[in-house]
Amino acid sequence: MVTYFLGFLAPIKAFDRLIPEGFTPMPLNQRHLTLIYLGSSEDLDKLSEEVKALPPLPAFKVTFKGLGAFPSLSKPRYLAALPSKESVKMLERVRDEISDRIRAHPDKYSVFRPHVSIAYTRMKPTLELCIRVERAVRAGRSAMDSIEVREFYLMEAAAGETKPMLKLRLL
């Protein structure tokens, strides 16, 4: 099934050294941060027009500090870089501004948990795996990376891969 989201590419690398055994790094060209998950769409042309009609937004910087396990430390399937508290607040403002303008396609998730997945595993959550993940999360507290966001994308996700469909330049 094909789904769509608004977000930006985030090819951050500073956390890669912390990826534990049993996890596979996400390719840099697949690393992204989802601002608004739009789900599937019957009318891609209409969705594209709504996205094109968004007002220009200023470029911004996002700082990532720390790692998180998703969906949880006890069932880790993904390791993700987490934005700093200041960056989360800024991302929430940007997300709200965009959400107000594309009401026809509201975000499918009520809770915004910004992150950039950097690695995944297909292993069952054994005690050993959970300990390795917990150590990586702890070590991640000292890691940091930043990116300058100068464009958003309407992106398509299918079969575990994402690809940009429409680029929106920021001011």
Secondary structure, 3 states (H helix, E strand, C coil): CCEEEEEEECCCCCCHHHCCCCCEECCHHHCEEEEEEEECCCCHHHHHHHHHCCCCCCCEEEEEEEEEEEECCCCEEEEEEEECHHHHHHHHHHHHHHHCCCCCCCCCCCCCCCCEEEEECCCCCCHHHHHHHHHHHHHHHHCEEEEEECEEEEEEEECCEEEEEEEEECC
